[in-house]
Amino acid sequence: MRNSLILLLGIVAGCKSPAPKSEEKAAVNPPAAIQKVENVKEKTFDELFVPVAPRDITGNVFRLVGEDFTVITAGTTTAYNSMTASYGGWGILFNAPSTWCFLRANRYTLECIRRERKYTMVYFDEAYRDQVMLFGSSSGRDGDKMKRHTLSAVETPAGCVAYKEAKLVIECELTSITTVHPDDYFSPEGKSFVTDAFAEANDYHKLVFGKITGTWIRRP
C-alpha cells in the first residue's frame, strides 16, 4: 500500500497485555458444542462474557473471518449499524495488538466508524448464521435494517455495541484509514477487485486499522 504499514495476519502472539487471572484462563477454551445461549436477552454483558488478553484468544482467524464472518459494528446503543465482512485479520501494529478490515468506501458502517472512532468486531457460532447474514443484505443508510434481526445488542464497558449471542467480542479504537489503489496491487485478482469496486462507490476500498482495547469470550 502507499502507506507502509506492517501487520501480521493471524492470531495475536507475544503482546504486552497483562496475563488474565487464572479463572479467566480456564474460560479461554469454551465448549466445542455449537449451541444457542439460553435466556441471553435477560443477561448483562458481564454475565455473558469474560475478559481475556488478545494473546489468549483461541480459534483460527482464517475460519473466524473467512468462514464464520466478522460482524463489524459502530455507533451507540441508541444509533448503531452493523455489517458483515470476510476480509480482514488481527496482528501487531505500532507495537499493539490490532485488527484490520477491508471495506468499501460507501459502507454506512465505515461512516459510523469515522464518527465514533471506535467499533467492535464480533464472531458467532454457526447457529446464528442466518441472523448474521442479514447485516450484509442492505445498507443501514437507506433504512433501519437493525430492526430486521433478532440478535440482542449490548453495550461494552467502553460504550461500543456488541451482541449478547456472540462467542467472541473484540473492541477496537480507530488507528487509521488508508485508501487502496490499483497500482499497489500485483496480482490480477487484487487489481481487478479494487478496480471493479470503484465503479460502485466512486472511490477505492479503505483499509481500516484499529488498536484492540478489549477482548471477551462467552462464559462456558
N, C-alpha and C positions, 0 to 999 in steps of 0.2 A: 504494500500500500504506500501512498505518498508519505504518510507519516510513519516513521519507523517505530513500530510497537512490537514488543516481544511478548508472546503469550503462548504458553504450552497448553495444547488441547489435551484434556484428560483429567483424572482425579487429582485434586489438590494434595500435595505432599510437602512436608517439611516447613509449613508455615509457622509463624511465631506466636500464634494464638495460644493461650493457656490451655493445658490439658483439661478435659471435662472431669467432673467428680466421678468417683467410682460407680455410683449408682447410675450416672448418666452413661458411662461407658457400657454398662451392661445392657442399656437400651438401644445401643447403636445398631444392633442386628435385629430388626423386627421380624416377627413370624413370617415364614415364607408363604403361607396361605394367602391367596388373594380374596379379600372379602370386604364388604362394606362395613363401615364403623357404625355400631349401634348407638341410637339416641344422640347422634352427633350434634343436632341442632340445639340441644339443651346444654351443651358443654361449652366451657370457656376455652380460650386459647391455651392457657396453662394446663388445663385438664386434659387436653388433647395432644400436646406436643412437649417434647423435652429438648433443651438446647444441646448441641454438640459442636465441637470445634470443626471447622471446614475439613481439616486433615482426617477426621474420623468419619466422614460421610462414606457409607458403603454403597455398592452398586456400580454398575458400569455406565459411564457417561454416554457411551455410544448407543446403549439401549435406552437410557433415560431420555436423551434428546432425540435420537434418530427414530425410535420406535414408540416410546411412550408419549413423546411430545412434551415440550415446555409450555406452560401457561404463564405468560408474562402479564402482569397487572400493575397499573399505575393509577394513582388518584387517592381519594379518601373514601371512607365507608358511605358517605352521602353522595359522592360522584366519582365513579371509577370505571375503568374499561380494561377488559382482558382480551388477549389474543393467543392463538397457538403458534408455536414456532418449532421447526425441525432442523434449523441451522443454529449452531452455537456451541458453547462449551464452557469449561472452567479451567483456571490455571493461576499463574502468578504474574502480576503486572505491577510495576512500580513497587516491588517488594511486598506486595499484599495479595492475599487470596482474592481472586477476581472472577468475573463472568464476562462472556461476550456473546452477542447475538447479532444477527444479520437481518435487518428489517427494511422493508420497502419504505421509501421516503414519505408516502402518503398515508401511512398507518396512523390511525387515531390514537392508538396506544403510545406511539412514539411521541405524538404531540403532548400527551399526558406526562410522559417521562421527562420531556424537556421542561414542562411547567413545574412538576413536583421535585425533580432532581433525585428521586428515589423510586424504587419499584421492587416487585418480588418476582422470582422465577420458581414455579411450583410444579410438582410432579404427582401423578395419581396412579393408583392401581388400575388394572385392565377393566375392572367392574364399572369404572366411571368414564370409559372412553366415549360413549355417546354424548354425555354432557360436555366433556372437554371439546369435542369436535364442533359443538355449537358456537364456541368462541371464534372459530375460523370461518363461519358461514356468512357473515355480513360485517359491515362496519358499524361501530358504535356512534360514529358521527352522523349517520343517517337515521338513527332511531335507537331506542333503548333495548339493545339486544341482550343486556344483562338481566332482563326480566324473563328471558326465554329458557333459562336453565334452572335446575332445582338444587344446585350446589349452594352451600352456606358461606357467605362472605364473613370474614372475621378480621379484626384489626390486630396487627402485630404490635409488640411493645414499642416500636419506633413510629407507629402510626401508619404503616403501609397496610395494604389489603392482601390477604391470602384466603385460603379456603379450608374449612374445617375438615373436609373429606380427604385432604392431601396426605401423602405419605412422606413428603419432603418439601420443606419451605426454605428458600434461600432469599434473604433480604439484601438489597444492593443500594449503594449510593452512587449516583451517576459520576463517572470519571471523565469520559469523553465520548463524543460522537464524531466519527470520521466518515467522509464521503468517499465511496469507491469510484474507480474509473476504469474503463475497459483496457487502457494502456498498462494498467498494473496487473493484468491477468495474462498468464502464459499458456493456459490450457484452452483449447477451443470451447470446452463446456463452460468454463468460467466467463470467458469473454462474451460468449453468446448469451449467457444467462443475464448478466448485468445490462447488456445492450438491449435485449428484448424487454426487460422490465422497465427500462427508461421510458418506453412508449406509453406505459400505463400511468406513471406518476410524473412524467416530465422532469424527473430528477433521478439520480442514481441511488442505489441502495446505501443504507447507513450501517456502519459497524458501531454498535453500542457497547461500551465497556463500563463495567460497574464494580466498585470495591465491595466485597462481601462484608456486611455489617452484622449479620446474624444468620445462623442455620439451625433448623429444628427438624426433628423426625417425629413421626407418630409414636405415641406411647404404646408399648405392647399390651 
